């Protein structure tokens, strides 16, 4: 049995819904049995598609003539045409952008009243860590946070607008090293 019959199989791992919906299995078998583009006496046995090679060549030439901005891909002797970035244009960016405040890594909190900055690191989101600093200040647990201690001692304000991600670090083992380098360079 021909492998192309798998396009119409009922099993999801074999069925190709695009082919199955476009043509019936019997119709494609009829076309394949009766479509001849070459003289059978002059066939090259090494070319699996020799019988339809002239059709492929004609299609290639026509597509290149009328659609020069399209790319041509030849994969396993199956021709595929697609417009540059057409799929990307249709889908957009499939990944949602993550806000910097939701990332982990090295962060900086600047004082609203002066030039002081606090540089810290966290493996959780920097927004979560910022909220912890603010909770320590609000509930008087200043011994648990240098930011809370500084704001309390100097009667200064720390606001979320002054929170900034300096470096996104996802490898927990690198957090201390990157924080040290950041402190030394700032």
N, C-alpha and C positions, 0 to 999 in steps of 0.2 A: 504494500500500500504506500502511496506517495506521502512524503512528510508534510506536504502542503495541506493535506486533509486535516492536520492537527488544528488548523485555524478555526475549524468548525466544531471541534470537540466541546463537550459540555463541561469538562474539568477546567477550572479557572487557571491552572498552571499551564495549560496548553492552548486554550482558546484565545483567539485574537478577535475581539469584538468589532474592531474597525473593519477588518476583512469580512467577517461573517455578516455584518450588517450591510456591507456594500454589494456583495455578490453571493449568490447561493453556491454551495459546493459543486453541484452538478453543472451549473453554468460555467464556472471557472474550469472545470475538467473538460467541458466541451470546447471552450476557447483554447485551452492548452493543447488539445488533441488536433485542432484544426488550424491553428495559427502557424504559418510557416513563412519565414523571412529569408531562408537560405535554400540553396540547392543541396539536397541530402547527399549527393555524390561528392561534394567538396567540403566535407565537415572536418574540422580539426578536433580530434578526440581529446586533446588536453584542455579544451575550452568547454566548460560545462554549459555555458550560455550561448554557444555558437549559433544555435537556431534563432535566437532573438538578438544576437549581437548587432545586426544592421538596424534593428528597431532602437536599441539602446543608443547607438551612434547618432541616429537621426534625432532622437529625443534630446540627447546632449547638445547637439548642434542648435536645435530649435530653442532650447531653454537658454543657452548662452547668447543667442542672437537677440531674443526678446526680453530676457531678464538678466542683463549683464551684472547687476549688483547682487546677484544671488551667489552663494557658494555652492560648489559641487563636492559631494563627499562620495567616495566609493568604498563601501564597507562590505567585505565578503562578496564582491561583485553585485551587490544590491545597491542601486543608486538611490540616494536620498538628497533631496533639495530642501534647503531652508534659507530663509532670509536672515541676514546678519542680525543678531540680537532680537529677532522677532519674538522668540519665546520669553526672553527676559523682559521685553517691552510689555508683553501680555500679562506676565505674572508680577512684574515689579520685583522688589527685593523680598524674597520669601522669608527672610529672617527679620524679626522685629529688632529694632535698635534698642539696646539696653542703656538706660540713662546712667550717666557717670555715678550718680549717688547710689545706684543699685549695685555697683561693682565693688569688689574687694581690692585691697592693696594699700598703698601708701597715700595718706591724705593729709591735708593741711587745713587748719582752722585759724583764721585771722581774727584778731580782736577788732571790734568795731570802733573802739575809742583810741587805739594806739597802733603802733607798728609791730607789736608782738605777734608771733605765729607759733602755733603748736603743730608739730609734725608727728603723726602716729601711724600705726598700721593695724589692720584688722583682716581676718579671714572671712568675716561676714561683710555685708554691705556697709559702706561708709556712712550711709544715712542711719542705719541701725546703731552704729557706734556713736554717731553724733547725738542721737536721741538719748543714749545712755549717759553721755556727758551732761546733757541738759537735765536729765532726771536727778543725777547726783547733785547738781547745783540747786535744783528746785527743792529737794528734800534734805538739803544740808549735809549730804554725805561727801563733803569735799575731799576727804582723805582717800577716796576711791578714784579720783580723777584730777589730773593736773590742770585740765581746762577748767573744771569747776572750782578748784582751789584758787587759780589765778583770777577768775572772774569775781569770785567772792571777796578775796583779799583786796582787790583794787577797785571794786565796785564798777567793773566794766561789763559791757554787754557782748555776748556771743550770739550771733544770728546765723541762721542756716544759709543765708546768701554768701557767707564767708567760708563755707565748706567747699573744698576743691579736691578732686582726685588728682594726685600728682603722677602716680604710676599704677596701672592696673597690674596686680600680681595675683596669679591664681595658684601658684605653687607655694604652699605654706612654708616650706623650708627656706624659701628665698626672702620672706618678709623681713626678717631682722636685718639681713645684709643690705637690702635695698633701702630700708629705713635709715640705717647708719650712713650710707652713701648720700642719701638725700639731706640728712641733717648736716653733714660736713660740707655739702656744696651750697647750702642756702644760708 
